[in-house]
Amino acid sequence: MELPGAYLRDLVDLTTTWKVTPAELLAGLPITVEQLADPTTRVPMRVCEAAVMRAIELTREPALALHLGLRMRVSSHGFLGFACMTAGTVRGALELAVRFAAVRTSIIGLALVVEGDTAQLVIEEREDLGALREFVVLVLLVGIWQLGIELTGTSPEGHAECAFAAPAFVTTRIRFGCPANRLVFSTKLLDMPLKSADTVATRLAIEQCERELASTTDGELAARIRAALEADAGVTLPVVAKKLKLSTRTLKRRLADQHITFSKLRDDLRRQRALLLVDNRSLSIGEVATRLGYSELPNFTRAFRKWTGVTPIAYRDREQR
């Protein structure tokens, strides 16, 4: 498991604010400042973890993740960042981020889910982040929101949720102990134009992202399956395989090579949509279950309890207690 060196480079730059030199931060680690300056450098997770733990110790700043998120730069995300920056709207930028997240790392994925007046960008933990979990999730949540403010020139309403307990430092716009790591906001935000929109530049950046994605394991396979599930929550594996012009066995094997299954992809999408649909009080819980492809309400209730630890009704009423 690896992360782009650009992300560790940003941490090195940040810690100089606390008078921590790059030499101090990277001492004894198998990575140099010169290597981090190379955009193709990849850094093993264990090295990133050691650097983060040392950075927190040397700066004595427990909220270092929030500081790093607030200083996130579009350029740190390579051609993916360039593609998102030049997209026409927030929706276009987020759809590109979801589609091409794998060109940056296979450890973290993104999912954009829209239901009615509410949208969410979910941060999917596709590998065990270990001791880096809270740090990485907080950096991404804060960083993506900050980039949104920078690219639109506005500060839209919304909030962030984390699927872990609140750390010692707490920010009012982040809720902890939630079922998922996500940004929740109005769908109106999706149509906002970006200040740096450039159709030609976006096309060039997408072409490069497609080349990079093609070099990763099975490219867009999982993303294409998610798209099929988004179009029809009840679609089956054989039907999806036929759409992709693959045999069912081949599709299963290629997914297994990526350590994922069709049922896992389907359940992840159902869980993400369920969190938004259950909060839509114009829908009954039975209607939510039907929209998610459940023919029996008890089956949905069991699944929802497994995802969140509570029933759909209890989750819907959580903010009224």
Buried (B, 14 or more C-beta within 10 A) or exposed (E): BBBBBBBBBBBBBBBEEEEBEBEBBBEEBEBEBEBBEEEEBBBEBBBBBBBBEBBBEBBEBEBBBBBBBEBBBBEBBBBBBBBBBBBBBBBBBBBBBBBBBBBBBBBBBBBBBBBEEBBBBBBBBBEEBEEBBBBBBBBBBBBBBBBBEBBBEEEBEBBBBBBEEEBEEEBEEBBBEBBBBBBBBEEEBBEBBBEBBBEEBBEBBBEBBBEBBEEBEBBBBBBBBBBBBBEEBEBEBEEBBEBBEBEBEEBBEBBEEBEBEBEEBBBBBBBBBBBBBBBBEEBEBEEBBBBBBBEEBEEBBEBBBEBBEBBBEBBBEEEEE
